[in-house]
Amino acid sequence: MSPRAACRLESLGFTAVYDYTAGKVDWLAAGRRTEGPGAATLRPGSVARTPVPTCSLDDTVGDARQRAAAVGEDRCVVVTDRGIVVGLLGRDALTGDDRAAARDVMREGPTTIRAHEDLAGLARRMHNRNVAKILVTDPDGRPLGLLHRSDADAAIDSEAKRDDR
């Protein structure tokens, strides 16, 4: 249907028409907005905190600590020059030697989730595994936000209270 719909829009005079071939799940996983009945579904991408503090492989721990502190976080995501997640500087790394390069002290391949997952199921897994925060990335591996378990719990509780009315 997508190519036909794009052609129809063009025939109606629209000039900025795109055929998004990756599909709906990719759209949701990238944290994009939706409309319709499922738009109100709680998802990690809508609850995750932004901006995500990031640094490059060559940045120092001191620089990374400042970026994390500037947004009230205790971790900094290490990204490539294209913005793809390759590592994480956690609390321990950020309290280390200010002059150390991120590449030398980062934890490689941090756990990430996509923006379209079911928030309630994810929150249960976070509780079961004692995970306080998890990185939300798009399908290409770029950071979208940092989901705090407490924020997920609050959103789920708020949704439940609305449903009880």
N, C-alpha and C positions, 0 to 999 in steps of 0.2 A: 504494500500500500504506500510506503514512503515515497518511492520514485514517482508514482502517479500523483500523489498529493502535491509534491514539489512542482511537477509539470502543471498541474491545475492552478496553483498559486501564480506561477509565471504567466499563464494564459490570462489571468485576471489582472495583470499589470504589476504584480509585486516584483521588485528587482533584487532584493537581498533574500534569496531563497536558497536553502541548503538541504541536502538530502543526508540526514544523519544516519549513516549505515550501521553504526556500531550497535544500535538497538537501545531499548528502554532500560534494561538492566545496567548497561554501561553508563547511560545518562544518570541513573540514580546513584550508581557507584561513584560517579564523579562529583556527587553532592549538588547536582543541578536541581532547580525548583521544578515542581510538577503541579498539575492541576487535576481536579476530579476527585473522586471518592477516596482514593488512597493518599492524597496529598497531605492529609492531617496525621498520617501514621508517624509515630515517633521513630526517628532514625538517628544514629550516632552523628551523622553529618550536621543535623540541625541543632544538636545540643553541644557539640564540641567547641572548645574555646579557641578563639583566634585573636591575634595572630600567633602562629607557632614560632618560637624562637629558633633560628637556624644559624648555622655557621658552616664554613667550608672545611675541607680536610686540612688545609694549611693554617686556618685561624688558630689562635692560641686559646688555651683554657680561660685565660683572663678575659679575652674578648667574648667568648661564649658565655661566661658567667654574667657579664654585664648585659648581654642580650636577653638572657633568661630572666634576670632580675628586673629588667625594664618592663616585662609583661607579667611579672609575678609568678614565674615558674621556677622549678628546681631542676630542670633538665633542658638540654639544648639538642636539637636534631641536626645531625651532620648530613649535609647534602652535597651533591656534585655541582659542577658549574651549570648544569641544566636543571637543577632543583630536585634531583631524585635522591630519596633517602638512602643512605648507605650505613649510617651508624647513629648512635645516641650517646650523649654525654650525660650520665645520670648524676645524682647528688654527689656521690663519691668522687667522680671524675672532676666535677666542677669545683670541688674544694681542694683539688691537688695543685701542682706547680703551675703558676700563672703563665709561664713561658712554654709549657709543653704544647706540642701541636695536637690538635683534635684527633688526627689520624692515628697518633700513637697511644691514645688513652680511651678512645671510643669503644663502645660495645658494638660489634658489627651485626648487621641484619636484625634490627629490633623488630619485635612483633608489631604488626599493623593490622588494621581492619578497614573495610570499605564503608563508605558513608551510607549505604543502603541497607545494611544489616538490620535485623530486628533488635531494637534497643532493649526490650525486656529480657530477651534471651541472652544478649551480650552482658547485661548487668548481672544476671545470675551467674554466668561464667566468671565474670570479674570477681564476684563475691566468693565463689567456690575456690578460686585460685589466688585469692587475696591480692588482686591487682588493683591498684589505686588509680592508675592512669593508663591510657592506651592511645597510640597515635592513629589518627584517621588519615588515610591517603587516598588519592585518586587511582584509577586503574594503571596509570603510568608510574606510580610510586612517588608522586609529589605530595607533600603534606597539605592537608585541608584543615586540620584542627587537632586539638589534644582533648580527648574525652576523659573527664574526671568522673570516677564512679559516683561521687556524691552528687554531681550534676545530673547524671543519668537517673539516679534514685529520685531526686527531686522532680524531674520531669515526669517520671512514671507515676509518682504519688500525685502530682498535680493533675495528670490525665485521669487517674482513677477517681479523684474527687469530682472532676467535671462530669465523668460518666455516671456518678452516683446521683447527680441532680435530676 
